Amino acid sequence: MLFFTNVHELISYQTSLAQQPEVCEIAGGTARTSRILLGRRQKVGRNFDLACGIDLLIPQERAAFMRYRSRSRVRVVIMSPPCSRFGEWSFLNRTLYPNSWEDRRGDDEVIARFCGDVAIAQYQDNRDWLLEQPVASELKQIEPWPKIMKDSRTVQVVFDQCQCGAKTAEGQNIKKPTRVTAPRSR
């Protein structure tokens, strides 16, 4: 297993490889998507998430990701930014804990804008991206997402998480309406 002390070491290593990754993740938590793809013998890049030691609230970390994305020529960037302050239940926390909600919402907006910038950069380089959020998410209202949503290349699919096998610990289906946004197939 490889370990890097910072994102700059990762970029140096990644650009030295002969074959570049097909996919990388932003805010992928424990990188479930990457692990599934690895099981299918796909070339997978890094998961850029706080759980992996990368804090995308830091401007230098976001800039380092953009260099990684460009130099590695990642074909698809999968993005699952935090949705708790954008989702339909966020109004409850906004009402009960307005100060902490506002602080965290600001952090989530930074990540949402960054993911939008990544989607635009992928469009400019004729590469793909995928954004996963709850159906009722307000993320699409954060710039630059309104422009991306109006782009004729952007498509959306809505499904319930139970269609992907999501279940509670008791084995009950989880009906969590989810929206995936991505470029139209070429």
N, C-alpha and C positions, 0 to 999 in steps of 0.2 A: 504494500500500500504506500502511496506517495503522500508526503505531508509538505505543505508550504507554509512558511511563517507569515507571508503576506501575499496579497493579490499580484504584486509585481513579480515575485518568483514564479507564480503560476503562469503568468503571461509569457515570461521568458521560456519556461519549459514547453508550454503549449505551442508557441510559434516554431519551436525547434522540431516538432514532430512532422513526419512525412505525410501522415494522413490526419486530416482535421476532423473535429467532432461534427456529427450530424445535428446534435441537439444539446442545448444547455438550458438550465432553469434559473428563473429569478423568483425569489420568495417561494421556493419549492418545499420548504419545511425539511422533512427527512428524505427528500428526493425520491419519492415513490416512483414517479414517472421514469426517472433515469435508471432506477433499479430494474424496472420492467424491461426497458429497452436494452439494458446490458444483458438480461436473460435471453434476449433475442439477438444477441451478438452485434448490436449497433455500437458505433463509436459515439460515446457520450462525453460531453464536456462537464464543466464544473457546475455545481448548484450554488448560486449566489444568494445566500440566506444568512441571517443572523445565527441560525442554528449551526451553521458551518463556519462561523467566525468572520463573516463579511457583513458589515453594517452599511447598508445602502442609504442611510441617513447622512453619512459622511460624504461630502462632495468628491473627495479624492477617490473614494471607493467606487462611486458611480462613474467617474471619469476612467478609472482603471478598467471597469467592466466594458465601457464603450471601446477602449483600445483592444481588449481581449476579443470582443465580438468582431471587430473589424479585422484584426490580424489573423484570427482563427477561422474566419469565414464560416461561422456557425450557420448551418442551413436553417434551423428552426430554433427560435427562442420561446420557451414555454414559460408563461408568466401567471402566477397565482398570488397577486398581492393581497395583503390583509383586507378582509371584507367586513370586519366587525363594526367599524365606524361608518361603513357605506351601506350595510344591509338593512333589511326591513325592521329588525329589532333594535337598531341603534337609537331610535327615538326614545326608548325606555331609559337607556344609559344617559342620553342627552338630558333627559328630564331629571333623573335621580342624581347624577354626578356630573353636572355641567362643566366644571373646571377640568376634571381629569379627561372627560370626553373631548373637550376642545383641544387639550394638549395632544392627546393621542390622534385625534382627527388630523391635526396639522402634520404629524409624522406620516400618517397614511396617505395624505395628499402629496407629500414629497415622493413617496414610492409610486403612487399612481401617475404623477407627471413623468417620472423617470421611465416607467413602463411604456407610456405613450411615446416618449422620445425614442425608446428602443424600437417600437413598432414602426415609427416613421423611418428610422435608420435602416431597418430591415427592408422596408418598401423601397427606399432609395437604392439599396444594393441588390434588389430583385431577389430577396430571400424571404423566408416565411417567419411567422410568429403566431402564437396562440395565447389568448387571454381567457382565463376561467374566473367567473364571478357568479354570485347568486343572481337570479333573475332581477330582483328588486334593487340591485346595487346602484348607488348613486355615483360610482366611479366614472361612469361614462359622461358625467357632467363636468368632470375636472379636465381642464386643458392639458394636453392637446386632444383628448378623446373625442370631443364633439366633431372636430375635423376628420378624425380617423373614421368615426362612425358614418359620416356622410360620404366618405371615399367610395367610389363605385367598386373598388376591389375588395371591400370589407363585407364579409358575410357573418351571420350569426345563427347558431343552432341552440335550441332550448330543449332540455331533457331533465328528467328527475334522476337524482343520484342512485335510486334503487335500480334503474336500468343498467347501471354499471356494477351492480352487486352490493351497494352500500347497505349495511344492516346494523342494527343496534346490537349491543352485547347479548341481548336476549334472542337475537335472530330475526327481529322484525325488520321489514323493509324501511329504509329511510327515504321518504319522499321529499327531497330537498331540490326545488326547482333551480336549475343551474343554466347559465348562458355561457357558451363558448363563442368567442369572436376570433376570427382569423381571416387571412386573405383568401379570396376566391381561388379555386383550383385553376392552374394554368393549363 
